[in-house]
Amino acid sequence: MKKYYKLWWTLIAILAVTFGILGYVGKEVYRAAPPIPDQVVSEQGTVLMTRESILDGQTAWQSVGGMQLGSVWGHGAYQAPDWTADWLHRELVNWLELAAQDNYGQPYDELDGAQQNALQYALKRAYRSNSFDPQTGELVVSERRLEAIRATAGYYHRLFGDAPELQQTRSSYAMKEATLPNAERRERLAEFFFWTAWAAATERTPGGATYTNNWPHEPLIDNVPTAENIVWSIVSVVLLIAGIGGLVWVWSFARSKDEEDPVAPATDPLTSFALTPSQRALGKYLFIVVALFTFQVFLGGFTAHYTVEGQGFYGIDTSKWFPYSLVRTWHIQSALFWIATGFLAAGLFLAPIINGGRDPKYQKLGVDILFWALVAVVAGSFIGNYLAIAQVMPPEWSFWLGHQGYEYVDLGRLWQIGKFTGVAFWLVLMLRAIVPALRQPGDKHLLALLTASVIAIGLFYGAGFFYGEKTHISIMEYWRWWIVHLWVEGFFEVFATAALAFIFCSMGLVSKRLATIASLGSASLFMLGGIPGTFHHLYFSGTTTPVMAVGATFSALEVVPLIVLGYEAWEHYSLKSRAPWMQQLKWPLMFFVAVAFWNMLGAGVLGFSINPPIALYYVQGLNTTATHAHAALFGVYGFLALGFTLLVLRYIRPSLVFDEKLMKTAFWWLNGGLVLMLFTSLLPVGIIQFVASASEGLWYARSEGFMQGGLLQTLRWVRTIGDVVFIVGALAVAWQVVKGLLVTDSTISGDRAISGRGGFPEYAGETTPGFSAGAEMTAGQLADSGETR
């Protein structure tokens, strides 16, 4: 018991220190965000734009899909350009052309090397010098730069309209015709793009780095990695090696003290109790999981095809109705919905178990209400996305009902509130079952950790409400990554660890002591690197060196616990041979094995490959990021949600026998399809882009001419093979779940329980208290009681 308290205090100390760092450095994000000028004026006093018009441009960008159509500061989709890098390069080229005509009366390309070098030196001084006056709030630009800005804005005005001469370019960028029909809003959009490029080119202090730490790579103005970038990259690699070494030593010595695994019970303890009404009601949740999963997978193939045929699907002009920015939005949002639903279903299944095999009052009603609320949020958000990107919705409604424009939190704010309300309601349903159990005597440390993770999941999604429609994008990014990184990658990870430990402990396969120690230790390791590691997403989002330092050092530690996941995978795999009845749970366990593998490869190897600042400097916004995202989001959380789905399905349909052929197809084709998708297409494309970004600049690695080259086109076509394999696996697992839900069993209609007793045995073959009061039976007694399903 003392060891528990040491682990608890370690976890609490880690949470206190790391959240302190997250908050303290977060103040730096607010303080040092690139200024948005009150006015941008020429040397002659001509007003080009204002703070309000720039923010109106940000809103216009959000309404067309925002980060789902190209990217800004490297965050977003990968088919269209990064608008910051693209605008910056185009404006620089326009400035050089104007200067060449003014000084030499010739086009820039016809000048000799000395003349070009002279103009490039003048260009660097003109663009890196900071002409923003914080006292007046004015940004002053030269007359020549004014002309360069106007020329660049004219191109964007035509691109986001329906200018016929740029139709092929729009197709290459997977943009629909008349992406932003309103001419005035296109002007505002160009102003927002200008401001993001200005921040990327302008030195924060004379002789220092730009507001975006010299990102993107742009040789024309010497935007190259800073010294701090290189230093903290080396530090992160050293810390990774040290952390892995330390973990292996500690883990090796700790393993020598492990106790023997308990003797597995003769029958599955979880089948010794009748299903409660709320558990029987979970079937519809499982159907939604696989329905949204199937929808998302087909959308993924559709979205990928737009990278080779930007406005159509095998000759059909689908962009009129379902443009790339819309289907990519739906693809990501449906993934988040079905994965979250799988986790919620797992929690709701555990709730009666925790409560001694009984439902709290009105629990089934709550489960039903939550389900239909989920359906309403999914339908409302998808319809809102469609109307916003179609530019049918009034602009003033778009942020609230249509599209927020920010990747992973694309749903309109009203639907975001609905989602938060639903997650909070789930928290209430869980706590109604957990709190009475916590009040009972006995070892409740594992349950306490599970409770803490449930509370965190219920509350931390609320971080998305700390920014608004016109919040500074640097500040918005800070809070957005609280959701994408901290909520999903942090607290869901702890919940999954604690939930699996609780389930296996309840089955009598793992001792409660070891399950508790392992879960608390894992939670500490996840949180130590995971919380401050949030900053590794913000290296180039208008932040300063401290953000880079904290993000680089702590994100290296995120990878450390992943190094021993091979052993965790083996432990999960070996559980199926612990008892004959575990064969019925073989396939959920296999999905949990896949989680450990992809956690190591997708989150660990592929994640760290882009984590050090020097790596991310060149690859942010390239397909290397998409490689990590697919491997980590589906490989870890997707397989985990499907594993939970199969596990819950097995128990709410007691007579179900998994179709071996169907499950083999599902498991191996999903894994094989993901491998093919990543390593025959996404990663090779990303590596080729990386070389282009490092040699020429980010603008070139995302340019139309480069991306439409023969080799990259071929590699994107090759992805079709992996997509088809993956789709077959997805259909197989979906059909297995649907078939399972159609199974009827007369025994599941009863509400029998064991003589009023509740809870489950903690150790096989021992007389021990269960998870709630009054349960004191051995596994043998449970088997002999005759109350099995």
N, C-alpha and C positions, 0 to 999 in steps of 0.2 A: 504493500500500500504506500509506503514511503516513496518508492520509485515512481509511482503515479504522480505524487505531488511534486517531485523534482521535475518530471516531464511537463506537468501543468505550468509550473512557474517558468520553465524554459520557454514554453509556448507563449505564455502571457507576456514575458519580457520581450520576446521577438516581435510580437504584435505591437507592443507599446513603442519600441524603438523604431521599427520599420514604418509604422503609420506616422510616427513623429517625423521621420525623414520625408515621407511622401507629402505630408502637409507643409513642412518647412520649406522644402525645395519647390513645392507647388506655389508658395507665395512668390518665389522668384519668377515663375512663369507669368503670374499676373503683373509683377513689377516690370519685367524686362520684355514684355511682348512688343513686337515692332509697332511703332506709332502709326496710327491712321491719321493722315493730315486733315486738318479742318478744311484746308484748300490746297489744291495743286495749281500753281500759277507759273506762267512763263516770266522771263526776265522783263518783258514789256508789260506785265501786269494782266495778261489774258488768263482768265480762270478756266482751267481744263476740267476740273472735277472737284467735288467736295467730299467730306467724310460721309455725309448722308448718301450721296450718289454711289460711292464705293460700296457701302453696305447694301444699298439697293441692288447693286451688281452681284453681291454675294447671295442675296435672296433669289435673284434670277437664275444664278448657277445652281442653287439648290433645287429649284423648281423643275429643271430639265433632267434631274437625276444626280446632280452634283458629282460625288465620287464614283458614281456608277457609269460615268461618261468621261473617260480620261481621269487624270488625277491633278491635284494641287499640292505642292510641296511633297510629292511622292506618294501620297495616300489616295488610293482609289483603284479604278479599273486600268487595264494594261493595253487595250487595243488602240484607243485614241491617244494623242500625246499627253505628256504631263504639261498642262497648260502654262505653268510657271516657267519651265525650261524652254518650252516652245516659244512663248511670247518673248522671253529674254533674248533668245538667239535671233529671232526675227527682228526685234527692235535694234539689236546691236548691228546686224547686217545692214539694216536701213540707215542707221547713223553713219556707218562706214561709206555707204554709197553716196550719201549727201555730202560727207566731208571730202570724198574723192573728187566730186564735181566742183565743190567750192574751192578746193585748194589746187587741183591739177586739171580740172576740166575733162576728166576721163572717168570711165567706170572703174571701180575698185579692182576688179580682176585684171585690168590691163596695166596696173601700176607695177613698177619694179619692186624688188624686195625691200629696199631701203625706204621707199615711199610708204609701202604697206606697214612696215614696222613702225614708222613715225605716227601713222594714223592709229595703229593699235595701241601705242603708248598713250596718245591723247584720249582714245576711247576708254582705256582703263582708268585714267585720272577722272574723266568726266562721270563715269558710272559708279566707281567705288567711293568717290567723295560724297559725304553726307551733307546735303543742302537743306535738310529739314531743320527748322527753327522751333525748338520746343516752347519758346516764349510766345511766339505768335501763332504757332500751330500751322505754319505755312511750309509747303515744300516747293522750292523754286527750281524750275528746269530751264535749260538753255533753249534758245529759239530753234537750234538744230535738233535738239532732243524732242522739242514739241512737234516738229515735222515728222520725226521718226515714230513717235507715239501715234500720230494721226494715221500714218501709212500702215502701221501694224494693226491699229484698231479697225481700219477699213477692211483688211483681210478677214478679221474675225467677224465683222459685221456681215460679210458675204458668206463666210463659212457656215455660220449658225442660221443663216437665212436659206434661200433657195437659189442662189446665184448658179446658173447652169455651168459656168466654167469651172466650178469647184465640186460638181456632182461626183466625179470619180474620187476626189479626195474624201468627201463625206462617206462614200462607200468604203474606202480603205479604212476609215476611222470608225466604221459601224455606226454612223450617225444617220438618222432619218432626215428626209428633206424638211426644210423649215423647222429645224429643231427648236428654235425660239422665234415664233412668228412676229412678235411685236418688235418693231424697229427700235423704239426707245429703250426697251429692256435689253436689246442687243448692245446698245451703246453703254448702258450701265454694266453689263457683263464684261465688256472689254476693259472698263475702268477697274473692275475688281481684279482681272487678270494682270493688268499693269501693276497694281499695287503689290500683288504677290511677287512679281518679278522684281519690282523696285527693292523690296525687302531682301530678296535673294542676291542682289548685286551691290547693295549699299553697306559700307562698313559701319558697324555699330559705334566704334570709336576710331579715330584716325590711325591708320596703320594696322588695324585689327581685322577680325573676321567680319563677315557680313552678318546681318540679323539671323540668317539661317545657317550660320557656321560654315560659310563658303559653299554651301550646297545650292544648286546642282553644279556638277563639274562642267565648267565653261572656260576653255582655254583662252578665248578672246579677251577675257578680263582677269585672267589668272585666278579664277575660282578653282582652287585646289584644296586638298585636305589640310587642315590646320595642324600645327604641332601637337596641340592637345588631343586631336583626333587620333594621331599615331600613338601618342603616349598611353592613352587610356585603352586603346585596342590591345597593346602589348600587355598592359596590366590585367586586362580581362582574360587573356589567354593563360597568363601565369596563375591567376586565381583559379581558373578552371582546373588546371593540372593539380594545383595544391589541394583544391577542394575534393577532387576525385581521389587523390592519394589519401587524404585524411579520412574520407568516408570509407574507403576500402579497409583501412587499418581499424577504425572504430567498429565497423560492421563485422569484420573478421573476428575480433576479440569478443564482441557481444554475442555472436553466434555460438561461441563455445559454451556459453552459459544457458543456452536454450533448453527448455524442458522437453520431454517427449510429447508428441502429439497425443491427444486423448484417443481412446478406442472409439471408433465410429459406432453409433447406435445401429441396432438391427434394422430399424425402419426410419424413414425420414421424419424427424419430429415435426416439421412444418405441415405434414399431412395428417397430423393427429388431431387437428381441430377443424371444425366446420368453417366454411367460408362465411364471412360476415356479409351483410347486404352491400356495404360500401366496397368490399373487395370484388363482389360479383359485378358491381357497376363499372369496373375498370376496363371491361372489354372494349367499350367505345373509345377509350383513350388509346388503346393499343391499335385499333383500326385507324385512328387519326395519325398515329405515328407512321405507320407504313403507307398510308394514303399520301401524306405530305412528303414522305421520303421518296416515293415513286414519282410524284409530281416534280420534286426537286431534281431528281436524277435525269428525267427527260428534259427539264429546263436546262440542266447543265450541258447536255448534248446539243441542244438548240443554241445556247449561248456560245459554246465553243465553235459551232459552225459559222457564226457571224464573224469569226476572226479570219475566215477565208472567203466568205461571201457576205460582205458587210451589210447589205440591205435586203438579203433574201435567203430563202431556204430551198436549195436545189431549183433555182429559177423562179420561185414564187416570191414576189415583193412583199415580204411579211413585215418589213419595218414600218409600213403605214399604220399597222395596228399593234404590233408587238415588237417595238424597236429593242436594240441591244440593251440600252440602259434600263428598260423595264424588265426584260426577262432576267437580266443579271440581278436586279433588285429582288425579284421574286425568288430567284435561285438561292440567294443568300438568306433572305428572310424566312423562306420555308424551311431551310436547314436549321436555323435557330429555333423555329417553332417546334419542329418535330423532335429535335434533340431535347429541348426543354420539356416537352410533353412526356418523353420517355423517363426523364428524371422525376418529374412530378408524379407519374404513375407509380414509380418504384417507391417513392416516399409514402404515397397514399396506401400502397399495399402493406408497407411495414407498420403503418400507424396502428391498426387493430392488434397486430402481433405485440407491439410494444405495450399496448393497453390490456394485455392478458387475454387476447383472443376475442375481445368484444369491441363493438363500435361505440364511440361516444354518442350521445343523443343527437339525432338528426345528422349524423355523419354522411349517410348516403345522400340525403338532400343536398348537403354541401358539395359532395363530389359531383352530383349532377349539375348543380348551378355553375360550378367552376368549369365543367366541360363546355356548357353552352356559352359561357362567357368567353372561353378560349375560341370557340368557333366564330363568335361575333367579332372578336378582335382580328382574327386571321382574315375573315372575309372583308371587314371594313378597311383594314390596312391595305389589302391587295387592290380593292376597288379604288381607294384613294390614290395609291401609287399610279394606277392606270390613268385616272383623270388628270393628275398633276402633270405627268410626262406628256400626255396628249395635249397639254395646254388648254384643256377645257375648263378646268377649275379656276375660279377667280384667283389672281395672284395673292391676294391678302388671306386666302384660305389655305394656300398650298402647304405651308409649314405645319398647320394645325390638323388638317384633314388629309393632306396628300403625301408629300415627300419632304423629309427633313434634309435630304441631300448628303447625309453622312453615312459612310459604309458601316454596316451592322446595326445602325439605329436609323434606318431609312424610313420606317413607318412614321406617319404623321403624329404630332405630339398628343392629340386626343387618344389615338390608339396606343401610344406609349403609356399614357396614364392608365388606360384600360388594362394593359399588360402588367403594369406594376401592381394595380389593384388585384388582379388575378393571382399574382405571385404572393402578395401579402395575404390574400384569402387562403391560399394553400398553406401558408405559414400558420394561420389560425387553426386550420383543420389538423395540421400536424401537432401543434402544441396542445390541443385539446386531448390528444391521446398520450402525448409525452409527459406532460406535467404531472398527472396522477402517478405515472410510473416512477418518476423521479422522486416522489415523496415517500415511496416505499423503501424499507430497509434493504441493504445489500449493496453489492458493488455496482455502482451506476456510472462509472467513469467513461466507459465507451459510449453509453447512452448520452452522457453529458456532451461529449465531443460531437456526436451526431446532432444533438439539439443545437449546439453552437453553429454548426454548418448550415442547418436549416434556417436559423434566424438570419445568418449572413446572406444566404440566397434570397430570403424574403425581403431584406431591407436594402442591400447594396445596389440593386437595380435602380434605386432612386437617385443614384449619382447622375443619371441622365437628365435630371431636371435642374441641374445647376448651370445650364446654359440655355440661351434662347435663340430666336431666329436671327438676330443681328449681333450675337455675342462675337467678340474677337475670335478668329479661327484658332489662334494659339491656345486660348483659354478653353475653347470648345474641345480641342484635341486632348487637353489634359483630362477633362471629365469623360470624354468618349472612351478613352482607354481604361478608365476605371471600370467601365462595363465590359468592354471587349477583352481586356487582359485580366483585370482583378476579379471581376464577378464570374466570368466564364472559366478562365484558366486557373484561377485561384480557389475560390470557394466551392465551385462545382467539383474541383479535384478533391478537396477535403471531404465533401459530402460523399463522393463516390467511394473513397477509401474507407470512410467510417461505415457506410451502408453495407459494403461488401463484407467488411470485418464482422459487422453485426449479424448479417445473414449466415455466414459460415460458422460463427460462434453459436448461433441459435440451432444450427443443424448438428451441433456436437462434433464438428470436424476440427475446430481450432479452439484452444483454451481461451477463455475470456481474458486471462492475464496477458497472454502473448498478443492477442488481438488488440487489446487496449494499448499496450506498450508500442506495438508497431504503428498503430494509427496515430497516436500522439507524436511519436518520433517523425513519422512521415509528414504530418501537418506542420511541424516546426520547420522541416527542411523545405517544404513547398512555400511557406510564407516568408522564410528568411530571404530567399532570392526573388520570390514572386511579387511581393508588394513593392519594394523600391525598383524592381526590374521593370515595372510599368514604364519607367522613363526611357527605356531603350527604344520606344516608339516615337520619342519626342526629340531625338538628337537634332533634327533639322526643321523643327516646326516653330521657328522664331524664338528659340530658347538659348540660354547661355551655357558656358562650360560646366558649371556644377551639375546641370541636368545630364550632360554627357558623361561626366565622371561617375555619378551615382548609377545611371542606367547601365553603363558598361560593366562596372564592377559587380553589381548585384545580379544582373541578368546572366552573367557567367555562372553564378552560383545556382541559378535555376536548373541548369543542365546536370549538376552534380548528382542529385538523387536518381536521375534517369539511368545512371550507369549500372545500377544493380537491378534494373527491372527484368533482366533476363531470368534472374532467380525467382522473382515474383511470378513471372509467366510460368516457370516450371512448377511452382507451388500450386498455382491455379489448375494447371494441366493435370497434376498428379492427384488432385482431389477426386477426380472421376473414378479412380481405382481404390479409393478408401473404403467404399462400401458398395454392394451390388446396386442399391437403389440410386446411387449417384450417376449411374449410366443414363438415367432419365434426364439428368441435367448436363449431359456431355456438351451439347451445343451452346447453351449459355456460357459455360466455362470456356469453350473454344473462342467465343467472341471476347471474353475477358483476357484470354491469352493474346489475341490480336491487339487489344488495347495496349498491353505492355510492350509489345513489339513496336507498334507505331509511335508510342510515347518516346521510346528510345530513338527511333529513326526519324520520325517526322518532327517531333518537338525538340529532341536532343540534337541529332546530327544536322538535319536540315535547318533547324531553328538557329543553332549556334553558328552555322555557316554564314548567316546574314546578320548576326547580332553585334559583333565588334563594330565600332564606329567606322573604321576604315573600310570594312566590307560593305556596310550599309550605305556608306557615302556613294559608292559606285552602283549598287544594285537596288537601292530603294526605288520602287516603282517599276521593277522589271519582273519577268516571269519566275525568277528565283524566289521572290516572295510568294507568288501563287503556288509554287511547288511546296514550300513549307506550309502554307495555309491549308491546302488540300490534305496533305499528309497528317497534319495535326488536328484539324477540325473534324474531318470524317474519321481518320485513322484512330484518333483517341476518343473524342466525344461521340462520334457517330457509332462506332463499334460498341462503345459503352452503353449508349441509349438502346441500341438493338439488343445487346446482351440483357439489359434490364427488361426489355419488352418480352424476350423469349422466356426469361425467368418467371416473370409475373404470369405470362400466358400458361406456362406449365402448371402453375398452382391454381389458377382460377378455372382451368379445365383439367381436372384430376385424371380423367381417362385418356388424355391426349398422349399419343406416342409420336415423337417427331419423325417425319419422313426422312430416312437416312439419305436417300438419293437427292432429295430436294435440298436438304441442309448442306450436304457436301457441295452441291452446285452453288448455293448461296455463299457459303464461307469462302471457298477457294476462288470463285469467280469475282467476288467483291475484292478480295486481296490481290488477285492477279490483275484485275482491271485497274486497280489503283496503282500498282507497280508499273504497268504499261503506260498509263496516263502520265505518270510522273517522269519516268526514266527514258521513254522514247519520244516525248514531246516537250512537256513543260520545262524540265531541267535543261535539256539541250538548247532549247530556245533561249532560256535565261542565261546560260553560259555564253552563248554567242552574243547576246545583248550586253553582257557584262564586259566582254572584250571591246565592243563598240563604245560603250559608255566610258571605259577607262582611257581609250585612245582618242576618241573624238568629242565626247560629251554626251550627257543624258539626252539632249534634244535629238541627237542622231540615232541613239539606240531605240528611240520611240518614234522615229520619223516615218513618214509614208514610204519613202523610197527604200529605206532599210527593211522595214517590217514586211513589205510586199515583195522582197527578194525571193528568188526561186527556192533556195534552201529552207528558209523559214516558212514559206508557204507549204513546202512538202512536209516539214516536221509538224505543222499544225494539222495537215490532212492525216498524218500518221496517227494523231491522237484519236481519230475515229475508231481505230481498232480497240484501244483501251477503253474508250467510252462504251462500245458495244458489249465488250466482255463485262464491264461493270454493271451495265443495265440488265444483263441476263442474271447476274447475281442478285441485284436489287429486286427484280421481279420474283426470283425464287424465294427470297426471305419474306417478301410481302405476301406471296401466295401461301406460304407456310403459316403465317400469322392468321390470314383470313380463314384458311382451312381449320386451324385450331380453334378460332372463335366460333366456327359453325358446329363444333363438336357439342353434342348434347349429352348430359350425364344426369340421371335422376337424383344422384346423391348430392348434387350441388344445390338443390333447392331446399335442403333441410338446414336448420340452424342448430344442429346438435353441438354441444360442447361437453367437455369432460367434467361431469359432475360439479359444475360451477367453478372448476379450477381454471386459472389463466396462466399464461407465460409459457416459456420453453426451457428445457434443461440446458444448463451451461456446460456441463461435462458429462460425457457418456459414461454410464456405469457408476455415477456418483449420485448421492441424494443431496441435491443443492437447491437453493431458492432460484426461482425463475426471474424473469425481468419484471414481474410485478408480484404483488403480495399474494400469498396463498398457494403458489405453485411449488410443490415439493414432491417431485416424482422422478424416478430414474427413467432412462431411456427404455429399459426393459419393461418397466411398469406401463409406460406409454404404449409399448408394442402389445402388451398383454391386455390392455384395457378394452380392446375390441372396438374402440372408437376411431378407428382409422377410416379414411375415405376409400 
